[in-house]
């Protein structure tokens, strides 16, 4: 008889297997990774390009290029691109991040031959039409005006600017920067950045020989690099001003709080263990910050911390929105939780809870071949290999309360953190 009284026994996670791709390089320099999943009817093709910058670094230009990719080519208008992709039930999605631009195609296997010509046209013959660029600038200026009324948006801008200064990671978009976008600049950036030798193709799904031949035809035989690549080295310009920065909003009902500091990257040997510390501190619903400031004090609906990894920097951030009357008390409680991590050893019960959460989350995030691609990309763009995940799981399984305490002392100093409040400090 089925036992409905006792919960299932907990089982430890011994090993997490990440799919290893087949690797090849097209003759035009495009690096290709193939993730085979014969049972899939869906094919995902993700073209990823490193963002290129000039001094002064202007990430708005790279973001605009991403948005303008599908707005028209030599042969196709934006409406025709959308119509041809939609007709076959496919999706063509441009994406922008601090370090990369991507163009991702989702399509059924049976329609690959019909949609690849459109993708090829976008990657090789985009025109950046002036009319569509004017619309983009106008819409983004309106969106910016609305966002600047939101305290969380203002706090995030101020925090990143203090953290990284006037660089690709810290420079904020303004109406003046948007007005300064020109078709000429974006066209030049397109020619330099959207090139095979600056790109990586992650192809996943049911990749038959016929499908691979189609990709070779369009993205090897019919795609040549035309420009030499120049990568601008990253130089951080972060602020050394650690006093609390308050941006007053007298009528605000809430204060947006952002704290943090430049931290280590994924390549650092302490990174997996510091992720454990961050998870315990504020990285999941059962974290200490949530337990204290949300559950116990009731100052907020949500508070969390994050350990972020970029190509040229890493950082730790703590963020929340609280009633203005709780701003000062919330800052004090955050400091209290940091000092508690540094001064007191975590219990074995809490250690096991965080351990199971992190390993379970990792395992649960691998529900399809496309998730395996995402895990591979994370280490690939950090210059690592899939062995990272074996090392990660071993560290999470073996980390001790003493190590947690030592890492908190080394990396979580409250006095070393930038502190931004938008609202009022009461």
LINQUI-V184330 format. One record per residue. RES is the residue in three letters. D_FIRST is the distance of its C-alpha to the first C-alpha in Angstrom with 1 decimal. Layout:
res & d_first
RES & D_FIRST
RES & D_FIRST
This chain:
res & d_first
UNK & 0.0
UNK & 3.8
UNK & 6.3
UNK & 9.1
UNK & 11.4
UNK & 12.6
UNK & 14.5
UNK & 14.5
UNK & 16.9
UNK & 20.5
UNK & 22.0
UNK & 25.8
UNK & 27.8
UNK & 30.0
UNK & 32.1
UNK & 32.9
UNK & 34.4
UNK & 37.1
UNK & 38.4
UNK & 41.9
UNK & 44.4
UNK & 47.2
UNK & 50.5
UNK & 53.9
UNK & 57.1
UNK & 59.0
UNK & 62.8
UNK & 63.5
UNK & 61.6
UNK & 58.4
UNK & 55.5
UNK & 52.4
UNK & 48.8
UNK & 46.5
UNK & 42.7
UNK & 41.4
UNK & 38.2
UNK & 38.6
UNK & 35.6
UNK & 37.3
UNK & 39.4
UNK & 40.9
UNK & 43.7
UNK & 44.8
UNK & 48.3
UNK & 49.3
UNK & 52.9
UNK & 53.5
UNK & 57.0
UNK & 58.3
UNK & 60.2
UNK & 63.9
UNK & 66.0
UNK & 69.6
UNK & 71.2
UNK & 70.7
UNK & 67.0
UNK & 66.0
UNK & 62.2
UNK & 62.9
UNK & 64.7
UNK & 61.7
UNK & 59.4
UNK & 61.9
UNK & 62.1
UNK & 58.3
UNK & 58.5
UNK & 61.5
UNK & 60.3
UNK & 59.2
UNK & 62.2
UNK & 64.4
UNK & 65.7
UNK & 68.8
UNK & 67.5
UNK & 64.8
UNK & 64.7
UNK & 61.7
UNK & 61.0
UNK & 61.1
UNK & 58.8
UNK & 56.2
UNK & 56.7
UNK & 56.3
UNK & 53.2
UNK & 51.6
UNK & 52.5
UNK & 50.1
UNK & 47.2
UNK & 47.9
UNK & 48.3
UNK & 51.1
UNK & 50.7
UNK & 53.3
UNK & 52.0
UNK & 54.1
UNK & 53.3
UNK & 55.8
UNK & 56.0
UNK & 55.2
UNK & 55.7
UNK & 53.2
UNK & 53.0
UNK & 49.6
UNK & 49.0
UNK & 45.7
UNK & 46.0
UNK & 44.3
UNK & 45.2
UNK & 47.1
UNK & 49.4
UNK & 50.4
UNK & 53.8
UNK & 54.6
UNK & 53.9
UNK & 55.1
UNK & 58.8
UNK & 58.3
UNK & 56.7
UNK & 59.5
UNK & 62.0
UNK & 60.6
UNK & 60.6
UNK & 64.1
UNK & 66.1
UNK & 65.0
UNK & 68.1
UNK & 67.1
UNK & 69.0
UNK & 71.1
UNK & 70.0
UNK & 66.3
UNK & 67.1
UNK & 69.0
UNK & 66.1
UNK & 63.7
UNK & 66.2
UNK & 66.6
UNK & 62.9
UNK & 62.1
UNK & 64.9
UNK & 63.6
UNK & 60.1
UNK & 61.6
UNK & 63.5
UNK & 60.3
UNK & 58.3
UNK & 61.1
UNK & 60.5
UNK & 57.0
UNK & 56.9
UNK & 53.9
UNK & 55.8
UNK & 59.0
UNK & 57.2
UNK & 55.5
UNK & 58.9
UNK & 60.7
UNK & 58.1
UNK & 58.2
UNK & 62.0
UNK & 62.4
UNK & 59.9
UNK & 61.5
UNK & 64.9
UNK & 66.6
UNK & 64.4
UNK & 61.9
UNK & 59.2
UNK & 61.1
UNK & 63.6
UNK & 62.8
UNK & 63.6
UNK & 66.5
UNK & 68.4
UNK & 71.2
UNK & 69.0
UNK & 67.7
UNK & 71.2
UNK & 72.2
UNK & 69.9
UNK & 72.0
UNK & 71.3
UNK & 73.5
UNK & 71.4
UNK & 68.1
UNK & 69.5
UNK & 70.7
UNK & 67.3
UNK & 65.6
UNK & 67.9
UNK & 67.3
UNK & 63.6
UNK & 62.0
UNK & 63.0
UNK & 61.0
UNK & 62.1
UNK & 60.8
UNK & 57.5
UNK & 54.1
UNK & 52.0
UNK & 48.2
UNK & 46.9
UNK & 43.2
UNK & 41.2
UNK & 41.9
UNK & 45.3
UNK & 46.9
UNK & 50.3
UNK & 51.8
UNK & 50.4
UNK & 51.8
UNK & 55.1
UNK & 55.3
UNK & 54.8
UNK & 57.4
UNK & 59.8
UNK & 59.6
UNK & 59.0
UNK & 60.8
UNK & 63.6
UNK & 64.4
UNK & 64.0
UNK & 66.6
UNK & 67.0
UNK & 70.3
UNK & 70.5
UNK & 70.5
UNK & 67.7
UNK & 68.6
UNK & 66.0
UNK & 67.1
UNK & 66.0
UNK & 64.0
UNK & 65.8
UNK & 64.1
UNK & 66.3
UNK & 64.0
UNK & 65.4
UNK & 66.0
UNK & 66.1
UNK & 63.2
UNK & 64.3
UNK & 62.2
UNK & 63.3
UNK & 63.1
UNK & 63.7
UNK & 64.5
UNK & 63.1
UNK & 64.6
UNK & 62.8
UNK & 59.3
UNK & 56.4
UNK & 54.5
UNK & 55.4
UNK & 54.0
UNK & 53.7
UNK & 53.7
UNK & 54.0
UNK & 53.9
UNK & 55.7
UNK & 56.3
UNK & 53.8
UNK & 52.8
UNK & 51.6
UNK & 48.7
UNK & 51.0
UNK & 51.4
UNK & 49.4
UNK & 48.3
UNK & 46.8
UNK & 43.1
UNK & 43.3
UNK & 45.2
UNK & 42.6
UNK & 40.1
UNK & 42.6
UNK & 43.1
UNK & 39.4
UNK & 39.1
UNK & 42.3
UNK & 41.9
UNK & 40.0
UNK & 36.7
UNK & 35.4
UNK & 34.5
UNK & 37.9
UNK & 40.5
UNK & 42.8
UNK & 40.2
UNK & 39.0
UNK & 42.6
UNK & 44.6
UNK & 42.0
UNK & 39.4
UNK & 41.7
UNK & 45.2
UNK & 44.4
UNK & 47.3
UNK & 45.7
UNK & 42.8
UNK & 42.6
UNK & 44.1
UNK & 43.6
UNK & 45.2
UNK & 45.5
UNK & 46.7
UNK & 48.4
UNK & 49.8
UNK & 52.8
UNK & 54.9
UNK & 57.6
UNK & 56.1
UNK & 53.0
UNK & 52.6
UNK & 50.5
UNK & 50.3
UNK & 49.0
UNK & 49.0
UNK & 48.4
UNK & 50.0
UNK & 50.6
UNK & 52.8
UNK & 56.3
UNK & 56.3
UNK & 53.6
UNK & 55.2
UNK & 56.8
UNK & 53.9
UNK & 51.5
UNK & 53.8
UNK & 53.9
UNK & 50.1
UNK & 49.8
UNK & 52.3
UNK & 50.5
UNK & 47.2
UNK & 49.1
UNK & 50.9
UNK & 47.7
UNK & 46.2
UNK & 49.5
UNK & 49.9
UNK & 46.4
UNK & 43.8
UNK & 40.4
UNK & 37.5
UNK & 34.9
UNK & 32.2
UNK & 34.2
UNK & 35.1
UNK & 31.4
UNK & 30.7
UNK & 33.6
UNK & 32.8
UNK & 29.3
UNK & 30.6
UNK & 33.5
UNK & 31.6
UNK & 28.7
UNK & 31.4
UNK & 33.2
UNK & 30.2
UNK & 29.3
UNK & 32.9
UNK & 32.7
UNK & 31.0
UNK & 33.7
UNK & 36.8
UNK & 38.9
UNK & 37.3
UNK & 38.2
UNK & 41.8
UNK & 41.9
UNK & 40.9
UNK & 43.5
UNK & 46.1
UNK & 45.6
UNK & 46.6
UNK & 49.1
UNK & 51.2
UNK & 51.2
UNK & 52.6
UNK & 49.4
UNK & 47.1
UNK & 43.3
UNK & 43.5
UNK & 43.6
UNK & 39.9
UNK & 39.1
UNK & 41.6
UNK & 40.1
UNK & 36.5
UNK & 37.9
UNK & 40.0
UNK & 37.2
UNK & 35.0
UNK & 37.9
UNK & 39.9
UNK & 40.7
UNK & 41.7
UNK & 45.2
UNK & 45.4
UNK & 44.2
UNK & 46.9
UNK & 49.5
UNK & 48.7
UNK & 48.8
UNK & 52.2
UNK & 53.5
UNK & 52.3
UNK & 51.6
UNK & 54.9
UNK & 55.3
UNK & 59.1
UNK & 59.0
UNK & 57.3
UNK & 58.9
UNK & 58.2
UNK & 58.7
UNK & 58.3
UNK & 59.2
UNK & 59.7
UNK & 60.9
UNK & 60.4
UNK & 60.2
